[in-house]
């Protein structure tokens, strides 16, 4: 700890991303990346952007990218905000849209960046426990709040909240912003985007990192009413007016325009996920229903942490959370067919040795 840190820096507990060890080659099933390559149109658009006047600044408004997102969702361009990954978009939301004089409400088990941002921006956080089935019960969320945020599908639990439940929340919570973080929505859940024209306090965040295979590009976005988006633009332009470079803008734009590749990739992930779920159940795992590109599962034959360590030693990375209530579960990213079969083979070998 440096004596030059200020008080805010001293009390921070930073977000810890999934491990990226460099000591050997691993099958990486721990960070919810999409193993499928991006669309060929995306790659071509990025190559063209590299050759096009990189000595000049990119468009600070990202207009063409916003227009492609708006056209995809059949919304006005004024309803779209883009940022350097959905984490940056979320940071601007915490900084500019939540009421700091009342508690922000979120699930107790969800994306672990929410508590980090709450501390960073001095926002009191009220965490509502998931029920015994790891489901978000929005009917139990308090009316008095400084804002509400939750992931749908939730992470790391993979479960989706029905749209009817979300709309019921919006109907009784009209005075503060409700943020639905849809990072994984394209893998089987229903998006709330169609509700933004009905509920002016609804903000939906998404990313190109998951379903569009562009985690390395760092592009996220939010969709909401024009006044909410204007608020985010005020925050962004007070922090960094050029958050997305020309290459990122071009690649993300092409990803929204190549609908065929996007839909094909999502269906392939869903197919592999459902196959992997059956295989894990056959290996004596409890596996939650998933609307994401990962499975949340509990091995019955050995502690989850021991299995995580054994898999890591065997060259396979999965995600283990040493956190109450979920420390007997592993989050397993859906990889390629070959990667998932390698995982199943390693698990079978470890189980056989553990139960011999």
N, C-alpha and C positions, 0 to 999 in steps of 0.2 A: 504494500500500500504506500503510495507516494504522499509526502507531506504537502505536495502541490495540488492534490485533488481537492475539489470543493465538496461540500456536504452532500450534494445530490449524487456525485460520482461515488462517494464512499458507501452510500446506502443501496446502490443498485445491485441487483442480482441478475446478471445478463442471461439472455437466452442461450441455451446450449444446443447447437444443431446436431443432427445425426453424425456419428463419427465418420471420418474420411481417412482411415489409416493408409500409410504409404509404404508399409514394410513388405507387402507382398500383393499379388493380384487376388482380389476377392470377387465373389459373386455378390453384388451389392443389392440387397433387398431390404435396406434399412432407411432410405430417405425418400421413398415414394416418387422416385424419378420414373419416367416412362422409358422403357428399354427400346421402344420403336423409334426409328429415326424420324426427323421432321419431314414434312412434305418436300418433294423435289422443287415445287414452286417456291417454297420458303428459301431453300438454299440458293436458287437462282436469283431471287430478289435481293438476298443479302450480298451475293457476289456483285451484283450490279451496283448496290449502294456503296460498296467498298471502292469501286472505280469512279464514283461520282462526287468529286469535290469535297473530300474529307477535310480540306483546309478551311472549309466554311462551317459555321455552326449549324446544327440541325434545326428543324422547325420547333421552336419552344412550345407551340400549341399542339404539336403532334396531330394536326388536323386530319390528314389522310388516314391515319390509323384510327382515330376516333370515328371518322365517317364510316370506315369498314365495320367497326364494332356496332355502331348505331344502325347501319343498314342490316346487319345480321340479325339484330334483335327488333328491327322495325321501330326504331325510336329516333327522336331528334338528336342531332349531334350534341346539343347543349346538355343532354342527359348523361354524357360519358366523360369520365375522368381517367387519365392514365398516369402510371408512375413506375418507378424503378423496382419492379416486383410488387406483389400484393403486400409484402411487409411494409414497404414505404407508404403505400396507399393507406394501410391500417394506421401507421404512425401519424399521418396527417389527420385521419379521422379522430384519433385520440386527442390530438393537439387542438383541433378546431371545432368539433361537433358535439362532444360530450360535455354535459353540465358538470363542472368541477365542484359544485356545491352540494351535489347529491351523489349517492353511490352508483357506480356503474355495475350493472348486473350481467353475469355470465355463468356458464356451467362450471362446476368444480373440477370436472375432468374434461379438458378441451385443449385447444391450441395453446401451448405454454407461453407464447409471446404476449397473450392478453395481460397476464399479471406483470410482465416485464414493462410493457408500455404504461400500465396504470401507475407503476412506481416512478417511471421516468417523467410522467406528466402530472404527478401528484394528484392522482385520482383515487378516491376510495373505491375498493372493489368488493362487491357482495357476490359471493360464489354460491350458486344454488346446486345442491347435490343432485347428481343423476339418480334415477330410481334403481331398484335392485337389478333391473335388466339392462342397466347402462343407458337408459333412454332419457332424453331431455323432455321434461314435463313443463311446457311453457305456461300451462294454466296455473302453475304455482308461482309464477314470477310476479313480484310486487308491482303495483301501479305507481307507487312513488319511487322514482329512480332518476338518475342523471343520464340514462341511456342503457341500451341492451345490446349485447353482442353475443353471437353464438355461431359455430360452424355447422353447416348443413350440406353434406353429411358431416357428422362430428368426427373429430380426430382426437385421439387415436382409435375410438371405438367403432368407427365405420358405419354407424347407424344414421338413417335419415329421418328428419321430422316431416310429417305430412304437411302439405301446403295448407290444408284446412286449419291445422293447429296454429300455423304462423299467421294466417289471416285473422283468426280469432284474437291472437295477441295484438295485432295491429289495430283491430277495432276498439280494443279497450285501452291501448297505450298510444295515444295520439299526440302527446305533448313533448315527447323526447325521441331522439333518433334510435331506430332499430336497425342494427347492422347484421345482415346475414352473409356470412363468409362462405362462399360457394367454391372453394378451391377444387373440390372433388365432384362437383355436381354432375359432370358429364358422364360419369360412370354408372348412372342408374337412378339418380334422384331427380326430382322435379324442381326446376329453377323458379325463383320468386320474381324474376325480371318483369314478368307481365303485370305484377302488382304495383310497380313503381308509379304508374300513371294514376293509380287509385289512391295510394297512400303516400302523401308528400314527405313523410318522415322515414320512409323505408330506403335504405341504401344497401345495394347488393355488391359484394366484391368478388372478383374472379381473377384468374391468372392464366397465362399461356404455358406455365411450367409443367403442368400435369397432362391434361388431355391433348394438348397440342405439341407435346414433346420438345418444349423449348425452355427447360429449366436453366440452361446456360445463358439465356438471353436476358433474363430479369425484366419481364414486363408484366405488370398487373394493372387492373382497372376496376373502377367502380361505376355503377349505374344507379341513378336516382333522379329525383326532381331537379330542375335547373337551379333553384336556390341552394340545395345541398351541394351540387357540383361547383357552383360559384364559390361557396365557402372553402371547399377543398383547393380550388385554384388560388384563392387568396393566401392560404397556408403555403402551398407549393411555391408560389412566386415570392414568398418572403423567406424561402429556404434555399431553393435551387430551381431556377427557371428553365434549366436545360437538363432534366433528369434522364431523358432517353436519347441515345445517340442515333445517327441516321441508319446504321445497320440494324439496330434493334427495332426501330420503327418500321423499316421495310420488311423485316422477317415476320414480325407480328401481324402486320397488315396482310401479307400473303397467306398466313396461317388462317385468318378469318375468311379469306376469299376462296381457299381450297377446301370447300365443304366436304367433298367426296373423301379426301384423304383423312380428314378429321373424323368423320363418322365411321369409316372403316377401322381406324385405329382404336376408337372407343369400343367398338364391337369385339375386336380381337382381345382387348384387355378383359372385357367382361367374360368372354368365352374361357380364357385361361384362368380367370379368378374362380369361376364356378367349378371348373375341373379341379383346381387346387383345393377348394373347400371340401369336396368329396374325398380327395386323397388324404387330407389332414384328419378328417373325421375317421377315416379307416385306420389312421395311425393313433387313434385315441386322443384326439384333440377336441375340446369344446370350441366351436367356431361361431362367432356372431354373424348374423346376416350382414352383408356388405353392399353399400352403394358407392363404394370408393375404389381406388386402385390398390387396395391393401386389404388384408384380413387380420382381424383381431382375435387371437386364439389362445387357448390355455391347454398346455400339455398335461395329461393326467398321470403320466408315468415317471415324471421327475420335475423338480422345481424349474420354473421358467428361466431364472437366472442361470442355472446350471446348463440348461439346454442352449441358451444364448452363447455362453462361453465355449461350450463344446462345438457349436457350429462355427464360431469365430476361429477356433483352433483348426477347424477343418476347411477354412477358407470361404465360409458363407457368413455374410453379415445380415442380421435382422435387428429390429429395434426392441430394446428392453427398457422399461421405465421403472426405476426403483422408487416407486411412489405408492402410498397406501391405496388399497382397493384394486389397483391394476398391476401389482408387482408379481402376480402369478400368470400374467399374459404376455404374449409377444405380438408385436405388430410386424406383419410380413408383407412387404411390397410385392406386387405382382410383376414378375419379370417375364422373360421369354419362355416359351415352352421348354426349351433346353435348360434354362436356369431353374425353372420350377421342378423339373424332373431331377436335376442334380440335388436340389434342396431335399426333395422327398427321399432320395437315396441316402443322403447323409443322416437325415432324421431317423430313418429305419435302422441304419447301422448303429447310431447312438442309442436308440431305444433298445435294440437287441442286447447291446453290451450292458446297459443299465438294468435290464430286467433278467439278465442271465443268472 
